Amino acid sequence: MMRYIILCAIGALLSACGGSGPSHPPAGTILTSSCNEYTLVETVANGSGGSTVRETERSPECGWNPPEAGTISEQYCEDYTQVTVYHDGEYGFYEEREEQSYDCGWEDPVAVFDVVIPSGDRFNPVVIEVRFEQFDEPYVDEDGRPLIIDWYLEPTDLTIGNIEQIDDYTIHIYGDSRVGEGVVSLNEEEFLYTIESEPTCSVDNQVDCQGYKQYGEPHIYYGEADNHIVTWELAVLLYDLREDSSGIAIHEEITFDPDSGSNDPYYYYWSRWLSRIDQYNAFYERSGVFVRYELKKLYLASWGSAESLESLTKKLPVDIALGYGTSYPDTCGVAYPNRSFIESTTVPTGMSRCTIKTDLHELGHSIGLAHGPNNERYAKSGYIFPQFGHGWYDLCGAYDGIMSYGYNDELHSNSKLTCNEIFDTTEFGETIAGGRDYADSAYSINRVRYNISLVHDEHAENLPSEAETLSIEASASEKTEEDERVIIID
């Protein structure tokens, strides 16, 4: 009994000595509260005998009344941008940013114009650029043009040539068949430039400036390293035998509205020929010919001979033309070769009714290419460059030049390309795809490409009006002295 009483006494003593620990204010209990101007400062119990300080800015308990919405709270600069912070009329804020702020050190830019290339012609332009010297990184792009100004270039009052605005900082001025001094106004400041005649490769006693035999007049020439690609505007005349009620052949232009797509009644014609011309261009690109065709006009027409076809195309607003769908009996195509290309008058023309290669073969004749001296039929050297402006057999293994009568006519010969480069292979070693001393039809085309692209010079002054419909007066009586030449029957 005594032992029991003693144990109970020990248990009571332990309880009385604080075995369950002291009590503390619950977490979140505000212990003290005071104001520091408009900021409420509170000591808040953490529930473990400690506390934290909590501050509440712009507290109504400390007399804060929200300013009217739109009242400025603060202003500061970020580089040239001024940032203004406003009260929102409650307890928040919003900001507005003013770029190019004078209060942040902005100064209006002064445009400095630079006539980078002061003279040009119809293929190489005058170049004028603008820069802003007061800007440096990080306020300019990789070309040194400012990123943070509202700028536009406004060219006006061009006196000679045609202007092409590349962007807000650069303009190009091309010739328009006139030569001389010109003036252009850029943002009310005038600049002088010069439009010159295109350079030519002179011909003396039928030998040109490179020492090659050449027939005909000098052609535009920018040097042997020139690889500028020009565009030849092409008209295609599709053979059609329809006649009107009086028996006169109908000649109809096939127009196409790209917005109508396949719903356009002429969609089939245009889609077919755009695809075909893509293949022309791929052939030229592969062969190193610096020309690309652009389908400019498409007609339904009829003709009875190469002579009448030329009469139909003479005044069309294009550089070169193809009559497709018929030819002389037992031939795939025929053409008159040309040695001269006269602006705004004569359109080189070929006739074809077979493959894409036939088309290019006949168009090749029309611009002075021949079959070649080793051809089994109608052997002939180049009409403009007799040393090399023609086809050849077995240029790359079994592959023949397209102007020859070979079975694998897959290229225009090119003394600057290897066979591997043309055919994207390694099987031919270092074999060159032709030679300047016997077969280089690509070089021949490249030497006349500028003049042909100007047969229809859309930028020239006083051009004759474009023919909306084809002439139907195609008769032998219209034959001129220039037409008195041998037709090539393929």
Secondary structure, 3 states (H helix, E strand, C coil): CHHHHHHHHHHHHHHHCCCCCCCCCCCCCEEEEEEECCEEEEEEECCCCCEEEEEECCCHHHCCCCCCCCCEEEEEEECCEEEEEEECCCCCEEEEEECCCHHHCCCCCCCEEEEEECEECCCCCEEEEEECCCCCCCCECCCCCECCCCCCCCEECCCCCEEEEEECCEEEEECCCCCEEEEEEECCEEEEEEECCCCECCEECCEECCCCECCCCCCECCCCCCCCCEEEEEEEEEECCCECCCCCECCEECCCCHHHHHHCCCHHHHHHHHHHHHHHHHHHHHHCCCEEEEEEEEEEECCCCHHHHHHHHCCCCCCEEEEECCCCCCCCEEECCCCCCCCCCCCCEEEECCCHHHHHHHHHHHCCCECECCCCCCCECCCCCCCCCECCCCCECCEEECCCCCCCEEECCEEEEEHHHHHCCCCCCCCEECECCCECHHHHHHHHHHHHHCCCCCCCCCCCCCCCCCCCCCCHHHCCHHHCCCCEEC
